[in-house]
Amino acid sequence: MPTDTAFAGYTIDTAHSVMPASGPRGAGASLRSVQQRLFDVVSQPRPDASCLQQLADLLRQATELFSLGWFEADSSGRLAKSPSVVHFVPQSEAAFEKVLSAAATEAAREASTCSRTSLIDRQSGSSIQETFLAIAAPARSQSGIFGVLVGAFRASSQSSEALVGLIEAAAAAIGLNHCGQKLFAAEQEIAAIAAIVDLAVRLENSESVTEACRVLANELARHTGQPLVAIGMQPSAKKSCRLLAINGESTIARDSERTRAIEAACDELLVRDSLVSWPPESVTERHGLLTLKQLQAVLRVSSLVGGPLRDHSGECVGAFVIAGTAEALQDHATLQFVRACEHRIGGSLKLVRQAERPKWRRWYDGLRKKSGNAPLKTAAACVAAGAALMCVPMPYHVKCHSELQPVVRRFVAAPFDGSLEKSFVEPGELVESGQLLARMDAKEIQWELAGIEAERGRASKESDTALAKQDFAAAQISRYDRERLELRQKLLTHRSDNLEIRAPIDGLVIVGDLKKSEGIPLKSGDQLFEIAPLDRMVVEASIPESDITHTAVGQSVEISLDAFPGESWSGTVTRIHPRSEIREQEHVFVAEVELNNESGRLRPGMVGRTNITTIWQPIGWIAFHKPWQAMWQWLGW
């Protein structure tokens, strides 16, 4: 039998504390045992003062009750002006009856669960102030609402879900006695409400929302007897649902097909905002439940049931999916329990998510508890712990920009003056030793050789003529001229035989884009190509000037490159340049770290970050030494 519940939070001054009828405050039976005994207490169709007193005593065994009231309603739903009320706070009857009447009127008028908050101060001169919840649930018969049961509870005694469940169960018991019979379906509903109340209390005692979802998944699987129950939570209204728990599993495989299928199904359940099943009862719904169909194929089950999880205001905070057999999921008791979860559990999960605190906050609360909640002791303990933490030593890491360069470089220059005929390589190409890089133009050499050959013949004839005339001086001059021409001829012949420029070593062409320089005259010694071997590379790390005193040769280095995200290389500092350089408008000292590059993946010019592990220093020094130095420099000291 469904019930509509209204609850409101109030603050009121009370002159006396509320004590149970027997025993200490809050001591008594569990919530479920109280709800199971409601039929024994509610023995009349309309509760009189005695029945209301017994009902109040029973409720006070599980929680702290201030007042309990019964408001009769006529056929039109209007409440009687003279309700039956049981009070446990002396001198506050009038104030409590006012808010109980307001809550009962709201519950009788509204068709859905509602809440409102008000503040009532009674000028009694008391300095004690109690915060309580006024919860109202209508009692129904076959003809409609015939009364409203209202309770005022201490807000901190139980969770709001538990208090709502108690009043709903009591109102349902009154309604069944009014009908003169105990319907089996209604008894199942009350049993489901009792189980949900206990489950809500367990969820609200969880330390994290993940743990709460895991408890919910295990309990739903145990109660329904199905093999798989999945719980997803929605971080916010504009974000997709995220799978947090599957019964019997401690971790979630985020990249698995099953996880993606469950999260897609939860998103569809949030959009539909209703309890649905697969296969659907109506053929027209098959096209609107494709994600459930896909999930059924992934899980290889015969039936699925899922729905949203709502909080007190009706807002969806998550979704659940139950997979199993069609016969079990269509059972009336199972569906009754699932529907109760749909409307009652979401509020508890939302409270756990809101109350979930970071680890530092839990550590701080534990410290406050150990110090007796004394602010000065807690602050002193925090200061002492912080000071102790600042003294803990750890390696000081110098982080700096780095660039890859080859260990060895070979420069290829123009062997003689002449013109470049053709270039065969470009920067970035891998070359082998002896490979043709470029060729010089031979036309000028050939022209000069032809001229030298003619001059050489002329010199020989002049020498012969001088000897015939016995002019020995002229003959000697002609002989020297002929020897000069022969040497020049040998030089040009050598150049003609060595017009091809070849690679001196294996490596990568770093510099040498000469495609546009073909035919341009060159001078001897002009740099044409720069070739570097790739078997070893050197990392040039730019150490900031402020950290050079902490860096030394032999320290370990961790290198990461932008070209290979997620990978790192290890090495040691082999050399530090003695003189600083200006790089990127900063004075830095260059440290060298050699790396093996047998695979050839590393290329000159690659950039990245270098992390140099230096000496051990206290955490406080690591955190504050640079701001401290900056402050002294700013002060001019």
SEMAR-107972 format. One record per residue (C-alpha): residue number from 1; x negated, y negated, z negated. Coordinates in steps of 0.1 Angstrom, whole numbers. Each point is the difference from the previous one (the first is absolute). Layout:
BEGIN
> NUM; X; Y; Z
...
This chain:
BEGIN
> 1; 0; 0; 0
> 2; -18; -32; 11
> 3; -2; -29; -24
> 4; -8; -37; 5
> 5; -24; -15; -26
> 6; -7; -35; -9
> 7; -29; -9; -23
> 8; -14; -33; -12
> 9; -29; -11; -21
> 10; 6; -23; -30
> 11; -19; -16; -28
> 12; 18; -6; -33
> 13; -11; -10; -35
> 14; 8; 28; -26
> 15; -4; -2; -36
> 16; -5; 37; -6
> 17; -17; 28; 18
> 18; 20; 28; 15
> 19; -3; 33; -18
> 20; 15; 33; 12
> 21; 26; 17; -20
> 22; -25; 25; -14
> 23; -37; 3; 3
> 24; -25; -24; 14
> 25; 5; -23; 30
> 26; 2; 19; 32
> 27; -4; 34; -16
> 28; 25; 26; 12
> 29; 9; 23; 28
> 30; -14; -4; 36
> 31; 19; -18; 26
> 32; 11; 31; 18
> 33; 13; 17; -32
> 34; 20; -32; -8
> 35; 16; 0; 34
> 36; 9; 37; -3
> 37; 18; -6; -33
> 38; 22; -28; 13
> 39; 29; 23; 8
> 40; 0; 13; -36
> 41; 2; -36; -14
> 42; 24; -15; 25
> 43; 31; 21; -8
> 44; 28; -24; 8
> 45; 13; -14; 33
> 46; -5; -35; -14
> 47; -26; -5; -27
> 48; 12; -15; -32
> 49; -21; -16; -27
> 50; -10; 33; -15
> 51; -10; 15; 34
> 52; -19; -31; 9
> 53; -19; 1; -34
> 54; -10; 36; 7
> 55; -11; -9; 35
> 56; -21; -29; -13
> 57; -16; 23; -26
> 58; -9; 25; 27
> 59; -15; -26; 22
> 60; -21; -14; -28
> 61; -16; 33; -4
> 62; -18; -6; 33
> 63; -5; -38; 0
> 64; 5; -32; -19
> 65; 37; -12; 4
> 66; 12; -34; -12
> 67; 36; 2; 10
> 68; 24; 23; 19
> 69; 33; -11; 13
> 70; 30; 15; 18
> 71; 22; -23; 22
> 72; 34; 12; 12
> 73; 10; -8; 35
> 74; 35; -2; 16
> 75; 10; 12; 34
> 76; -13; -31; 17
> 77; -35; 3; -16
> 78; 4; -29; -25
> 79; -15; 7; -34
> 80; 18; -3; -33
> 81; -9; -29; -23
> 82; -3; 21; -31
> 83; -27; 26; 5
> 84; -13; 27; -24
> 85; -35; -9; -10
> 86; -25; 17; -23
> 87; -28; -24; -13
> 88; -32; 8; -18
> 89; -14; -36; -3
> 90; 17; -19; -29
> 91; 9; -36; 6
> 92; -4; 3; 38
> 93; 34; 16; 9
> 94; 14; -31; 17
> 95; -30; -5; 22
> 96; -2; 37; 10
> 97; 37; 2; 8
> 98; -4; -30; 23
> 99; -27; 15; 21
> 100; 16; 35; -1
> 101; 32; -15; 14
> 102; -19; -18; 28
> 103; -18; 32; 10
> 104; 32; 21; -1
> 105; 18; -26; 22
> 106; -28; 0; 25
> 107; -1; 38; 1
> 108; 37; 2; 6
> 109; -1; -27; 27
> 110; -31; 10; 20
> 111; 0; 30; 24
> 112; -37; 6; -2
> 113; -27; -1; -27
> 114; -8; -36; -10
> 115; -21; -18; -26
> 116; -2; -35; -15
> 117; -20; -16; -27
> 118; 11; -25; -27
> 119; -14; -13; -33
> 120; 22; -3; -31
> 121; -13; -17; -32
> 122; 20; 3; -32
> 123; -8; -28; -25
> 124; -4; 23; -30
> 125; -33; -14; -12
> 126; -17; 33; 7
> 127; -34; 0; 17
> 128; 4; 36; 12
> 129; 8; 3; 37
> 130; 11; 33; 17
> 131; 1; 6; 37
> 132; 26; 26; 11
> 133; 17; 13; 31
> 134; 38; 0; 4
> 135; 10; 29; 22
> 136; 36; 6; 11
> 137; 15; 30; 20
> 138; 36; 4; 9
> 139; 19; 31; -8
> 140; 21; 13; 29
> 141; 30; 22; 4
> 142; 18; 12; 31
> 143; 19; -32; 2
> 144; -30; -23; -5
> 145; -18; -18; -28
> 146; 17; 2; -34
> 147; -27; -14; -23
> 148; -36; -11; -3
> 149; -26; 13; -24
> 150; -27; -26; -10
> 151; -31; 4; -21
> 152; -26; -25; -12
> 153; -34; 16; -4
> 154; -34; -12; -11
> 155; -18; -6; 33
> 156; -33; 16; -12
> 157; 16; 32; -14
> 158; 4; 18; 34
> 159; -4; -7; 37
> 160; 29; -17; 17
> 161; 5; 32; 20
> 162; 5; 21; -31
> 163; 24; -25; -16
> 164; 21; -2; 32
> 165; 1; 38; 1
> 166; 12; 2; -35
> 167; 29; -24; 5
> 168; 9; 15; 34
> 169; 1; 35; -16
> 170; 22; -12; -29
> 171; 24; -18; 24
> 172; 2; 31; 22
> 173; 8; 22; -30
> 174; 28; -24; -11
> 175; 14; 0; 36
> 176; 1; 38; 1
> 177; 17; 3; -34
> 178; 25; -26; 13
> 179; 8; 23; 29
> 180; 5; 29; -24
> 181; -25; 23; 17
> 182; -38; 5; 4
> 183; -5; 2; 37
> 184; -30; 21; 11
> 185; -13; -26; 25
> 186; 2; -27; -27
> 187; -19; 21; -24
> 188; -27; 5; 26
> 189; -2; -37; 5
> 190; -5; -6; -37
> 191; -26; 27; -1
> 192; -18; -16; 30
> 193; 2; -34; -18
> 194; -16; 16; -31
> 195; -28; 15; 20
> 196; -6; -32; 19
> 197; -2; -20; -33
> 198; -27; 24; -14
> 199; -18; -2; 33
> 200; 1; -38; 1
> 201; -15; -1; -35
> 202; -28; 23; 11
> 203; -7; -22; 31
> 204; -1; -32; -20
> 205; -26; 16; -24
> 206; -24; 7; 30
> 207; -32; -20; 2
> 208; 2; -6; 38
> 209; 26; 0; 27
> 210; -18; 29; 17
> 211; 2; 21; -31
> 212; 37; -9; -4
> 213; 7; 10; 37
> 214; -19; 33; -6
> 215; 22; 7; -31
> 216; 32; -8; 20
> 217; -10; 22; 29
> 218; -8; 30; -24
> 219; 33; -5; -19
> 220; 21; -2; 31
> 221; -17; 31; 14
> 222; 6; 18; -33
> 223; 36; -11; -3
> 224; 10; 6; 37
> 225; -22; 31; 4
> 226; -12; -12; 34
> 227; -36; 5; 13
> 228; -8; -36; 9
> 229; 9; -33; -15
> 230; -18; -32; 12
> 231; 3; -35; -16
> 232; -10; -32; 18
> 233; -1; -35; -13
> 234; 3; -33; 19
> 235; -26; -25; -11
> 236; 22; -29; 11
> 237; 31; -7; 21
> 238; -20; -6; 32
> 239; -24; 29; -3
> 240; 3; 37; 10
> 241; 7; 27; -26
> 242; -31; 17; -13
> 243; 0; 37; -11
> 244; -12; 2; -37
> 245; 9; 35; -11
> 246; 9; 35; 11
> 247; 10; 26; -25
> 248; -28; 23; -11
> 249; -27; -21; 18
> 250; -25; -23; -18
> 251; -12; -17; 31
> 252; 15; -12; 33
> 253; -17; 6; 33
> 254; 4; -34; 16
> 255; -10; 10; 36
> 256; 22; 31; 2
> 257; 29; 4; 23
> 258; 23; 10; -29
> 259; -8; -33; -19
> 260; 7; -21; 31
> 261; 33; 18; 6
> 262; 11; -4; -36
> 263; -8; -37; -1
> 264; 19; -5; 33
> 265; 30; 18; -14
> 266; -1; -22; -32
> 267; -1; -31; 21
> 268; 32; 11; 19
> 269; 17; 8; -33
> 270; -7; -35; -12
> 271; 14; -15; 31
> 272; 32; 22; -1
> 273; 3; -7; -38
> 274; 21; 31; -7
> 275; -3; 37; -9
> 276; -4; 20; 32
> 277; -7; 36; 9
> 278; -13; 20; 29
> 279; 16; 17; 19
> 280; 26; -27; -3
> 281; 37; 7; -5
> 282; 10; -21; 29
> 283; -13; 5; 35
> 284; 0; -37; 7
> 285; -28; -5; -27
> 286; -25; 23; 17
> 287; -14; -28; 22
> 288; -5; -23; -30
> 289; -20; 25; -22
> 290; -29; 8; 23
> 291; -27; -4; -27
> 292; 18; 26; -22
> 293; 2; 23; 30
> 294; -37; -4; 6
> 295; -7; 5; -37
> 296; 20; 32; 0
> 297; -21; 13; 29
> 298; -33; -9; -18
> 299; 11; 16; -33
> 300; 17; 30; 16
> 301; 30; -1; -23
> 302; 37; 5; 7
> 303; 14; -31; -17
> 304; -10; -34; -13
> 305; 16; -25; -25
> 306; -13; -35; -6
> 307; 11; -34; -12
> 308; -12; -33; -14
> 309; -9; -7; -36
> 310; 16; -32; -13
> 311; -6; -22; -30
> 312; 26; -17; -22
> 313; 8; -27; 26
> 314; 5; 25; 28
> 315; -33; -8; 17
> 316; -18; 29; 16
> 317; -34; 7; -15
> 318; -8; 33; 15
> 319; 14; 32; 15
> 320; 0; 38; -6
> 321; 1; 30; 22
> 322; 10; 35; -11
> 323; -7; 29; 24
> 324; 14; 36; -4
> 325; 29; 22; 10
> 326; 33; -13; 12
> 327; 20; 20; -26
> 328; -19; -13; -30
> 329; 0; -36; 12
> 330; 38; 0; 6
> 331; 7; 13; -35
> 332; 23; -24; -19
> 333; -21; -1; -31
> 334; -32; -7; 20
> 335; 17; -28; 19
> 336; 14; -15; -32
> 337; -35; 0; -15
> 338; -15; -15; 32
> 339; 26; -28; 1
> 340; -7; -8; -37
> 341; -37; -3; 8
> 342; 7; -22; 29
> 343; 17; -27; -22
> 344; -18; 4; -33
> 345; -37; 9; 5
> 346; -10; -29; 22
> 347; 2; -25; -29
> 348; -23; 21; -21
> 349; -26; 3; 28
> 350; 2; -38; 6
> 351; -6; -6; -37
> 352; -31; 23; 0
> 353; -14; -17; 30
> 354; 5; -34; -16
> 355; -16; 12; -32
> 356; -29; 17; 17
> 357; -31; -19; -12
> 358; -35; 0; 13
> 359; -27; 19; -19
> 360; -15; -31; -15
> 361; 34; -10; -15
> 362; 5; 35; -15
> 363; -35; -3; -15
> 364; 7; -34; -14
> 365; 33; 13; -16
> 366; -18; 29; -15
> 367; -26; -23; -15
> 368; 28; -22; -14
> 369; 16; 30; -16
> 370; -32; 12; -16
> 371; -6; -35; -14
> 372; 34; -2; -16
> 373; 14; -25; 26
> 374; -21; -27; -16
> 375; -8; -26; 27
> 376; -33; -11; -16
> 377; -12; 35; -4
> 378; 10; 9; 35
> 379; -17; -31; 15
> 380; -32; 8; -20
> 381; 0; 36; 11
> 382; 5; -11; 36
> 383; -29; -25; -3
> 384; -22; 27; -16
> 385; 9; 25; 27
> 386; -7; -26; 27
> 387; -33; -9; -15
> 388; -10; 37; -2
> 389; 10; 5; 36
> 390; -21; -30; 11
> 391; -31; 17; -15
> 392; 4; 32; 19
> 393; -28; 3; 26
> 394; 6; 10; 36
> 395; -20; -4; 32
> 396; 0; -34; 16
> 397; 8; 1; 37
> 398; -11; -26; 24
> 399; 23; -2; 30
> 400; -12; -16; 32
> 401; 5; -2; 37
> 402; -21; 24; 22
> 403; -9; 5; 36
> 404; -16; 30; 18
> 405; -32; -5; 19
> 406; -24; 25; 17
> 407; -31; 10; -19
> 408; -23; -3; 31
> 409; 4; -23; 30
> 410; -19; 1; 33
> 411; 0; -30; 23
> 412; -4; 5; 38
> 413; -15; -30; 17
> 414; -6; -10; 36
> 415; -34; 16; 10
> 416; -10; -29; 25
> 417; 14; -30; 17
> 418; 26; 8; 26
> 419; 36; 3; 7
> 420; 24; 25; -15
> 421; 15; 22; 28
> 422; 25; 21; -20
> 423; 11; 9; -36
> 424; 13; 35; -6
> 425; 11; -2; -37
> 426; 21; -22; -22
> 427; 1; -6; -38
> 428; 16; 28; -19
> 429; -13; 28; 22
> 430; -20; 29; -14
> 431; -32; 5; 20
> 432; -28; 27; -1
> 433; -37; -5; 1
> 434; -11; -6; 36
> 435; 35; -9; 13
> 436; 0; -27; 27
> 437; 12; -33; -15
> 438; -7; -25; 28
> 439; -21; -5; 32
> 440; -21; -30; 10
> 441; 2; -15; 36
> 442; -29; 13; 23
> 443; 4; -25; 28
> 444; -23; -26; -13
> 445; -27; 26; -9
> 446; 2; 15; 35
> 447; -3; -34; 16
> 448; -30; -9; -21
> 449; -16; 34; 7
> 450; 3; -6; 38
> 451; -17; -34; -4
> 452; -28; 14; -21
> 453; -7; 27; 25
> 454; -4; -26; 28
> 455; -23; -22; -22
> 456; -21; 31; -9
> 457; -6; 8; 37
> 458; -10; -36; 7
> 459; -25; 1; -30
> 460; -15; 32; 13
> 461; -6; -16; 35
> 462; -15; -31; -15
> 463; -24; 21; -21
> 464; -11; 20; 30
> 465; -6; -32; 21
> 466; -20; -16; -28
> 467; -22; 31; -3
> 468; -6; 0; 38
> 469; -11; -36; -2
> 470; -21; 9; -31
> 471; 20; -26; -20
> 472; -2; 18; -32
> 473; 17; -27; -21
> 474; 31; 0; 22
> 475; 0; 38; 0
> 476; -1; 1; -38
> 477; 30; -24; -2
> 478; 20; 21; 25
> 479; -8; 31; -20
> 480; 13; -15; -33
> 481; 32; -13; 18
> 482; 6; 35; 13
> 483; -4; 15; -35
> 484; 25; -25; -14
> 485; 25; 9; 26
> 486; -5; 37; -7
> 487; 7; -5; -37
> 488; 31; -20; 8
> 489; 11; 27; 23
> 490; -4; 26; -27
> 491; 20; -21; -25
> 492; 28; -4; 25
> 493; -1; 36; 9
> 494; 3; 9; -37
> 495; 30; -23; -3
> 496; 16; 15; 31
> 497; -4; 34; -15
> 498; 16; -11; -34
> 499; 30; -19; 11
> 500; 23; 22; -20
> 501; 6; -9; -37
> 502; 7; 30; -22
> 503; 11; 6; -36
> 504; -29; 5; -24
> 505; 20; 20; -26
> 506; 34; 16; -5
> 507; 26; -23; -14
> 508; 27; -25; 5
> 509; -2; -31; 22
> 510; 7; -28; -24
> 511; -10; -30; 22
> 512; -3; 0; 38
> 513; 30; -13; 20
> 514; -19; -7; 33
> 515; 27; 7; 26
> 516; 4; -38; 6
> 517; -38; -6; 1
> 518; -7; 21; 30
> 519; -22; -20; 25
> 520; -11; -25; -26
> 521; -38; -5; -4
> 522; -15; 13; -32
> 523; -32; -8; -17
> 524; -23; 25; -15
> 525; 10; 8; -37
> 526; 37; -11; 4
> 527; 21; 23; -22
> 528; 22; 22; 21
> 529; 14; 27; -23
> 530; 1; 9; -37
> 531; 3; 37; -8
> 532; 4; 15; -35
> 533; 1; 37; -10
> 534; 32; 11; -18
> 535; -14; 29; -21
> 536; -6; -24; -30
> 537; 18; -32; -8
> 538; -7; -27; -26
> 539; 27; -18; -20
> 540; -7; -36; -6
> 541; 18; -10; -32
> 542; 4; -37; -7
> 543; -5; -3; -38
> 544; 13; -33; -15
> 545; -27; -21; -15
> 546; 16; 2; -34
> 547; -3; 38; -1
> 548; -35; 4; 14
> 549; -15; 2; -35
> 550; 21; 31; -7
> 551; -10; 18; 32
> 552; -31; 21; 5
> 553; -15; 26; 24
> 554; 12; 35; -7
> 555; 35; -9; -12
> 556; 29; 21; 14
> 557; 23; -14; 26
> 558; 35; 9; 12
> 559; 7; -13; 36
> 560; 34; -2; 17
> 561; 4; -12; 36
> 562; 30; -17; 15
> 563; -2; 23; 30
> 564; 5; 31; -22
> 565; 27; -8; -26
> 566; 1; 26; -28
> 567; -36; 12; 5
> 568; -31; -10; -19
> 569; -38; 6; 2
> 570; -25; 2; -28
> 571; -36; -11; -1
> 572; -26; -20; -20
> 573; -15; -34; 4
> 574; -33; 4; 19
> 575; -10; -36; 4
> 576; 10; -35; -11
> 577; -12; -29; 22
> 578; -21; -24; -21
> 579; 16; -32; 15
> 580; 36; -10; 0
> 581; 19; -6; 32
> 582; 31; -20; 9
> 583; 28; 23; 12
> 584; 36; -12; 3
> 585; -10; -33; -17
> 586; -13; 17; -31
> 587; -35; 7; -14
> 588; -4; 37; -2
> 589; -28; 25; -4
> 590; 0; 29; 25
> 591; -4; 35; -14
> 592; -6; 30; 23
> 593; 15; 35; -3
> 594; -10; 27; 25
> 595; 27; 25; 12
> 596; -3; 31; 21
> 597; 20; -2; 32
> 598; -5; 34; 16
> 599; 36; 1; 12
> 600; -3; -34; 18
> 601; 32; -14; -15
> 602; -16; -30; -15
> 603; -7; -29; 24
> 604; -20; -32; -4
> 605; 21; -30; -10
> 606; 26; 19; -20
> 607; 10; -19; -32
> 608; 13; 11; -33
> 609; -4; -3; -38
> 610; -28; 12; -22
> 611; 3; 8; -37
> 612; -33; 0; -18
> 613; -1; 17; -34
> 614; -23; -20; -22
> 615; -8; 2; -38
> 616; 26; 7; -27
> 617; 16; -31; -16
> 618; 28; -5; -25
> 619; 35; -4; 15
> 620; 3; -35; -14
> 621; -33; -11; 17
> 622; 12; 15; 33
> 623; 34; -18; -2
> 624; -12; -34; -12
> 625; -36; -6; 8
> 626; 7; -17; 34
> 627; 27; -24; -14
> 628; -24; -7; -29
> 629; -28; -10; 24
> 630; 24; -20; 21
> 631; 11; -20; -31
> 632; -36; -8; -11
> 633; -8; -11; 36
> 634; 31; -22; 0
> 635; -11; -15; -33
> 636; -34; -7; 15
> 637; -19; 22; -26
